[in-house]
Amino acid sequence: MVTGDSRSIGAAIAKRVPADGAAGALTYSASPHKAEEVVRVITAADGKALAVRADASDVAAVKAVVAKTVKASADWTSWPTTPA
């Protein structure tokens, strides 16, 4: 999970993660269109990602993002078994 993925450094990191063979969640707080654009770039390159609105400083919100990512990953056949 990379937080703040819809802008600048977060977006660059989120786009790089799939290139290393990983998949995961992108969180955003106020820019759903920008976050979805990052997801489109990742999926266009055969990566696996989803965007979830969440406040990274809220423990319950972070737990919810992890739960959504785990649920979504059940459909991702290329989920890595070891860290990249």
Rosetta blueprint (number, residue, H / E / L):
1 M L
2 V E
3 T L
4 G L
5 D L
6 S L
7 R L
8 S H
9 I H
10 G H
11 A H
12 A H
13 I H
14 A H
15 K H
16 R H
17 V H
18 P H
19 A H
20 D L
21 G L
22 A L
23 A L
24 G E
25 A E
26 L E
27 T E
28 Y E
29 S L
30 A L
31 S L
32 P H
33 H H
34 K H
35 A H
36 E H
37 E H
38 V H
39 V H
40 R H
41 V H
42 I H
43 T H
44 A H
45 A L
46 D L
47 G L
48 K L
49 A E
50 L E
51 A E
52 V E
53 R E
54 A L
55 D L
56 A L
57 S L
58 D L
59 V H
60 A H
61 A H
62 V H
63 K H
64 A H
65 V H
66 V H
67 A H
68 K H
69 T H
70 V H
71 K H
72 A H
73 S H
74 A L
75 D L
76 W L
77 T L
78 S L
79 W L
80 P L
81 T L
82 T L
83 P L
84 A L
